[in-house]
Amino acid sequence: MKTIAVANQKGGVGKSATVASLAAALHAHGRRVLAVDNDPQGNLSLAMGVAPEATALTTYDLLLQPKVAVADCAVLAPWGEVALVPTDVRLAAAEVELAGAPDRTVRLRDKLARRLPYDFALIDTPPSLGFLTLNALAAADAVLIPVQCSYLAMQGLRKLLDTIEAVRQHGNPGLRVLGVVLTMYDPRTLHTQQLEERLRAHFGDLVLDPPIRRSVAFDYATVAGEPLVVHRPDSPGALAYMQIAQEVLQRA
């Protein structure tokens, strides 16, 4: 199983939408997929149509209870054969509860390291670099970074790269950047064009194509509780994520 953390310290850059659509796209390509909502906001759970009350056990239990396994928490999304470990508001307390534990950054890694019936695990992360994100990075083979073409998102990217390097040096030397996904892309603005040039100059072919254009279709898909790839499979955003999934398959 390949484990991919989807991370960026900046919030609102499309991490949850990327995990949901990529999970659906990989499933459409014939892969068995597990998505893990490791963000207390629960946006991924909502985007995939799973309410917190739909399951008795969530990511909080997976991280805080040693005997709870992935199989105890995972539920199937109502729109397809994609499994999800949902979250609930209790996960917000996990940062404090994990602080004193000697294994506080590797609990998710240990749970995902067991034999699981999936080809890919995709982990959604919160917009911070605390213990929840560190757990995701410690568990991952690679990191996929959604980046909105904005100055603040670029600042968050720098800090994330520093954290990835620190995780490499302290327990996960094989962690690599799988790619950068340009999200909420608006090619009509000079600001977007300039930031895209900077990203491509720095990351080269790590910048995945095509960019994900800004679209209200993502909002409608979230309201429907479906990834855009399922809700509007013929939309430009859905087709873009299907291409991104092919890139991920080749690189992973």
C-alpha angles and dihedrals in degrees: 000000000000115000120206124186115206106209147162126151090223114085124224096036096119103265095142093043089050094051093046096046094041091050090052092044094050089048089052087054089057100262127135107237136195119191120198120201102211095164119095090217089071096214093143092053090052093045090054094047098249117129117208091242090058090084133036094218127051142170088288091062091044091057100036104037114064095203096051113099132194090257090059092057106032119103130179118252111246092237100053151342096295117122123221134192098207127205137219137196092276089075089073088070093051093085090063095039093050095047095089098040117105091218094044096131100042106047095101090046091055093050094047093045091072120095107281130176096239138099094206137024116197117195122202113208136200123253092261139072097237131122094294093058091041089054090053093048092046090052096045133095089200144003126233111200121203109202125189111213095250136110094244092051089054090054091052089050093058092053092047092053090052089051092048089054091049091051089050090055095046109050112319107066093161094061111122140172106257094189150310119252118204107220135188085020119185111179092187093075124080090217091060092047093050094048092046089054091051093049094048091046091053102037102028113187091001086084103092123221138261108036115230107246122220109262138163087221088084090060093050090049091053091050088052091050093238134112112251089247087064100033098047107009092171095053120110091245093052093047089049092053091049088057091045088053090055089052090050091051091052094047099039 
